[in-house]
Amino acid sequence: MPHLSHLFLCRRYHLKNFSTTTTTTTTTNTPVTRSPLYLPLSHPTFLIWAANTSLGKTLVSAGLAASFLLSESSSDPRKFLYLKPIQTGFPSDSDSSFVFRKLSHLSLRRQPHSPLFSSNHVLRASLPAANSVLGYGCGTSCERGMGNLGWYEERRVEGEGGSGAVSELVCKTLYAWREAVSPHLAAERESGVVEDAVVMDTLHNCLRVELEGAGDTRKEIDVFCVVESAGGVASPGPSGSLQCDLYRPLRLPAILVGDGRLGGISGTISAYESLKLRGYDIAAVVFEDHGLVNEVPLLSYLRNRVPVLVLPPVPEDLSNDLMEWFDESRGVFDSLKEKMLSAYSERIKRLRGMPKKAGEIFWWPFTQHKLVPEGAVTVIDSRYGENFAVFKAHNNEFITQQFDACASWWTQGPDATLQTELARDMGYAAARFGHVMFPENVYEPALECAELLLEGVGKGWASRAYFSDNGSTAIEIALKMAFRKFSFDHGLLSDFRKDNMAGRGVELMVLALRGSYHGDTLGAMEAQAPSSYTGFLQQPWYTGRGLFLDPPTVYMCNSTWNLALPEGFHLETSKLENIVIQGAGGMHMVDPLFQRVLANECRLKRIPVIFDEVFTGFWRLGKETAAELLCCAPDIACFGKLMTGGVIPFATTLATNAVFTSFLADSKLMALLHGHSYSGHAMGCTAAAKSIKWFKDPQTNLNVNSEGTSLRELWDEELVGQISSHPAVQRVVALGTLFALELRAEGSNAGYASLFASSLVQILREDGVWTRPLGNVIYLMCGPCTSPEICSHLLVKLYKGLEQFYQIKAY
Amino acid sequence: MPHLSHLFLCRRYHLKNFSTTTTTTTTTNTPVTRSPLYLPLSHPTFLIWAANTSLGKTLVSAGLAASFLLSESSSDPRKFLYLKPIQTGFPSDSDSSFVFRKLSHLSLRRQPHSPLFSSNHVLRASLPAANSVLGYGCGTSCERGMGNLGWYEERRVEGEGGSGAVSELVCKTLYAWREAVSPHLAAERESGVVEDAVVMDTLHNCLRVELEGAGDTRKEIDVFCVVESAGGVASPGPSGSLQCDLYRPLRLPAILVGDGRLGGISGTISAYESLKLRGYDIAAVVFEDHGLVNEVPLLSYLRNRVPVLVLPPVPEDLSNDLMEWFDESRGVFDSLKEKMLSAYSERIKRLRGMPKKAGEIFWWPFTQHKLVPEGAVTVIDSRYGENFAVFKAHNNEFITQQFDACASWWTQGPDATLQTELARDMGYAAARFGHVMFPENVYEPALECAELLLEGVGKGWASRAYFSDNGSTAIEIALKMAFRKFSFDHGLLSDFRKDNMAGRGVELMVLALRGSYHGDTLGAMEAQAPSSYTGFLQQPWYTGRGLFLDPPTVYMCNSTWNLALPEGFHLETSKLENIVIQGAGGMHMVDPLFQRVLANECRLKRIPVIFDEVFTGFWRLGKETAAELLCCAPDIACFGKLMTGGVIPFATTLATNAVFTSFLADSKLMALLHGHSYSGHAMGCTAAAKSIKWFKDPQTNLNVNSEGTSLRELWDEELVGQISSHPAVQRVVALGTLFALELRAEGSNAGYASLFASSLVQILREDGVWTRPLGNVIYLMCGPCTSPEICSHLLVKLYKGLEQFYQIKAY
């Protein structure tokens, strides 16, 4: 046995005594308080998936390890990290042990290369799994749960070539169970559920330590890492979550091990699609040849986007040590490794170049480009529920997580589960309909969406749903409806029926609240009072066709609610627009009593009332519609933003039957001749139908009460009070999913154009909270499903940020 | 053998001699000329899919047949139709034969029931498959291809109960190959490719004949039909297309046979997702129990939306006749059948009720509801490429196909393949991003989309991409850009920098073409000349802030191109908008020379030029951008509609660097303060990036020349000439994907409000062409990938329709 002479060291020992941790202590009620996502990008890291169980993921991992560590070309020391987060059938099945052993054998076989130090470490195991290794007796006193197993083995093989610097293979199994069944079953039977956040925590701590090391030295070494999943892409993990969902926050680039057998094309394509449906990028597909040339239809399906590699048939004889197979496969693994390395470097190169490129070719809305240096641009790699995954390039390059606290312009709401459901529904709707024309047609998503709107936010008053693309168009439509209704009610129509162009002398105006914002198309602008948004610099055609009132507002200061009174108002003319929170206008909470009185007064004078619920609709303020807070119904209301669960633009204008009938006549010219190419698009209707149901169902939204009528309180009263008493804070508003504060500021530091808040914004972003100020107003906006624990966490960070801000500004 | 006494008849014979048909004659170059989709809905019809091969699809089919035909409760005669479109491994494997045999045995075993007449018919087979049955010698002279096999067997079992009326089991294999491999391989080796359209033709003819019969008698009988796929959901069919794509035009409701083995949860979920990604509805999941309680995670994943049924373990002993297993499974199959029946009746009930419900709660854009009776509402079940699948309820209820000849308000372009790709990409984008905030951020889809726009339609002139939601908003943004640029160039800015509100006295106007349409928001309306769309009845705030020119237009009449001259024009003031085809204005083709001269004149006077390419962009007129037809570049251009491949609303306004820099300053108030919640949404950017690349790549769009610069001629010159000479036709325009004609009409029969064309529209819809008139203008609009053969087919139908229309109108 000449091999043995190369073995420098082969030890196995237990790092620690076995100790169990009960389910209740390994899991947590507040997953958010765990360490935030941190994924180093300093070295290539891939997740190995398979279309089914037993397709050879571990062979692929071992082959890649060999290709990386045992190549003749490189004499520099290298490190290959193999992670198996979830292992069942342990210890008789141990993939990390397999990789460890095969590499030892291959390293003896393939010379010359650098000396190789290999280790295999099994971190945690269920009691039955630990028993099998250690011979523990399982008395009744044993607690259930996962224990620190600390099983460890290592070897060193001296290389005959290279500089003598030692390369390293690190194999780790993170969690192991004894029974060779699906992890969710094994966990259920042996340890109890292990929460996703716990597995992910262990995994990304492992990645951080092994890829970045303690100091800077490791960065000099070439490292390559693979994480190997268990079973197929959608096999459940130990909590019951599908693994493709479990690992999603890291969104590691994927390698898919396909199925080369009869019927395997289907399974491979479906697995590929399940990964795509969760936002993964697949760098390559690789599978074992079974003589069926499955690569041909796969390449055709993939349109050569993704490389497909074929491995030689694996010997069926179980006693075969596969050394010859690995030799035979060497070229394929070298090629696979090269493709992975080039996918990695392309990704990094792209991420690095994005801020500059963006600054060169984007024209961002509401952005003074001169004030956005390259370093201030946020590179968003993905979203997962309420969080962005953001690329950072400080000292090390890495992906980290930031809570989307501006709810991406108030559109966001879904948690990660709803996001996955919406993704599947978006794929379905695009496949079933794409977009189909709406007028005079009917199709399921549009009908279901209209039904849900009229049974939900329009309940009790609305009879018709008019679809458009965004809040601004919904407002333009609402105005056209209101003009017609007013004309109808006040006998203005008869003249114009004869001559549509007549009567330009009649001037219709809106009665609206100063500081309100309804959108940036001209009609919506005209319904706003003059402001920075409406000046000649922005739109010379703006005239401001309204009477604009200063409304009384409500706010908290020093833990006390206050009412700010206006100077008075007149109710003289044509139309009223009504809102509950003035969003873009600076997050002012308008006195609800004032609004109710105003709406009733208008109704008495037959002035149609429009509620602009584009921002407030769908639980933003703790109720499905803000009309519930006002306790009165409008004639017309506009919804958008969160209506689709924050996926795509879509809006609706709801109207009463009386408004609708003012457009009925024998002539088409009396109809509402307003539409957009994608009016009532199936994608938007599908997303809205899903989200509307999801948000109001206590089964899917834990924040909703059992009647489905209200959200529970999300912002901790005490923390809100504390913040409202902070010396840097002028006023605070907290309602539903919204928490807003106005910073104490004077002169040019106040108002929309102010950059006063920017240092606080930076502090918060560094702390994982992505906010965007409205001048000197800072807000946090969560989704209807966000847990109060997460909200408290955000408030704590905000308070800490305020302290720092206060120091800097030295009020 | 007491069973035998019940056998009335058991015959097998060959209906015809075997005759082969060569590949070239079974396939076709113009699939569109095949009989259009026709799917009877008179009886429940389901497609049986499986997550993998060998999971028991045929057992499920047989179990359902037994449950339906052999129940004790019903004494009325019934018919069960079992179709196996694609069979490999024939004749040793024959699923239709298996169902036929098992049912015969079960019918003897389960008494009482009605007498049962069973038949099994194998229609077509490859020569090697036929040889195995018939003992044909395969000489070299034998042509390759599929032949009519005509293999037939039948049996009759007398029932002991019931009225004596005969129930029927009809089993059919449509295409059979000998080798037990994937159909695409078998076809390649034995018969050559069999086109999808050929398989589908045979299948839906079969469905039509068997479900609706020759006369009316069959309708009285309860019929239940299952179509069984081969292998897994994404296994290739005999052309190489995946079966989930092959069968998609019928979009039959699905039953998914899952995988109960270890690892089977993953495969089952992935298969489910592949079906959803193609727009299928799944009525139930059923699988064989392997003791792993796979139903628990499946139900959790499916959130109880879809029933999951578990079948008892199938005996592994191949000699077992499974009679006991079928008995044991009886309850499960009864329950499955009930779920299928109720899914069927719910679907039918919903489809029937949709027109009424739609008329009650929708408010359609551009629609006079008083003129839309319930019977005129089109129920769209789905889209497949350029075609709608439409529900009809004339005598029989059925799904048929209509070409979306109005391109759903000019948004549509994808063929079926692109639609599937877009569906997967939409799922991916929603899963990876949903929507993330755009300003000051960068993410891959937005960057890629901007790059493609600037390298494509903006090449050579544009430097910045501004994103918004639709054509109307893109125009509002373009106007704001143009106002600023004009003010900058003409020294108007200095005053307003000091006082944003100053200088309302300065009135900026647009120079635009009469008859143009740019959208329905007020700003876009103001840039249009007064028309039916802009009167007091529609928007009392409209004033028409422009100088409007009557442009010269180009059209064909009597096979001759003509130029209609305007009275003249002035170039006096501030701004010009420019378009090539006036779409909504009545499909006028404006003289390109005129436009080029006008644009150049404006440039000399430093008047910014806007191209509204919302309709014309992305190959509508045969070039990626209409600017190529005009041979001049604008300062600003708007794109939308087809930009996303017709999936979702998304628009862009491109601008030169000079326009962009007129917004650069130290103050945020100088920035373009216009935005929409979903500005630059990831879904739209993803769809646009995919579509832009797809349409211009000669690999994916066969209409594009090898340089990727022009579409080939789609409208047959001779047919166009013929139509232009028709006495009912005033003028014709044919360019790129557009063919339009104006019907000869006078007085109130002409213009937008006219209903003159409605009888022609009805004629065309009955003939499978879904058009929507613009007053007395009728147009056909195809996609950039639509084949010239399909276009010719549409022109022929249009000509036929004109003939009929001419008779009715008796000009």
Interface residues (C-beta under 8 A of the other chain):
Chain A: A51 N52 T53 S54 A180 V181 S182 H184 L185 G231 G232 V233 A234 S235 P236 G240 L242 R251 L262 G263 I265 S266 G267 I269 S270 A271 E273 S274 K276 L277 R278 G279 L292 V293 P297 S300 Y301 R303 R350 M354 P355 K357 A358 I361 F362 W363 W364 P365 F366 T367 Q368 H369 K370 L371 V372 A376 V377 T378 V379 I380 D381 S382 R383 F388 D404 C406 S408 W409 W410 T411 Q412 P414 Q419 T420 L422 A423 R424 M426 G427 Y428 A429 A430 A431 R432 F433 G434 H435 V436 M437 F438 P439 E440 N441 V442 Y443 E444 A446 L447 A450 E451 L454 S463 R464 A465 Y466 F467 S468 D469 N470 G471 S472 T473 E476 L479 K480 F483 R484 S487 L493 F496 R497 N500 M501 A502 G503 R504 V506 E507 L508 G519 D520 T521 L522 G523 A524 E526 P530 S532 Y533 G535 F536 L537 Q538 Q539 P540 W541 T543 R545 V614 G640 K641 G645 G646 V647 I648 P649 F650 A655 F660 F663 L664 A665 D666 S667 K668 L669 M670 A671 L672 L673 H674 G675 H676 S677 Y678 S679 G680 H681 M683 G684 T700 Y752 A753 L755 R772
Chain B: A51 N52 T53 S54 A180 V181 S182 H184 L185 G231 G232 V233 A234 S235 P236 G240 L242 R251 L262 G263 I265 S266 G267 I269 S270 A271 E273 S274 K276 L277 R278 G279 L292 V293 P297 S300 Y301 R303 R350 M354 P355 K357 A358 I361 F362 W363 W364 P365 F366 T367 Q368 H369 K370 L371 V372 A376 V377 T378 V379 I380 D381 S382 R383 F388 D404 C406 S408 W409 W410 T411 Q412 P414 Q419 T420 L422 A423 R424 M426 G427 Y428 A429 A430 A431 R432 F433 G434 H435 V436 M437 F438 P439 E440 N441 V442 Y443 E444 A446 L447 A450 E451 L454 S463 R464 A465 Y466 F467 S468 D469 N470 G471 S472 T473 E476 L479 K480 F483 R484 S487 L493 F496 R497 N500 M501 A502 G503 R504 V506 E507 L508 G519 D520 T521 L522 G523 A524 E526 P530 S532 Y533 G535 F536 L537 Q538 Q539 P540 W541 T543 R545 V614 G640 K641 G645 G646 V647 I648 P649 F650 A655 F660 F663 L664 A665 D666 S667 K668 L669 M670 A671 L672 L673 H674 G675 H676 S677 Y678 S679 G680 H681 M683 G684 T700 Y752 A753 L755 R772
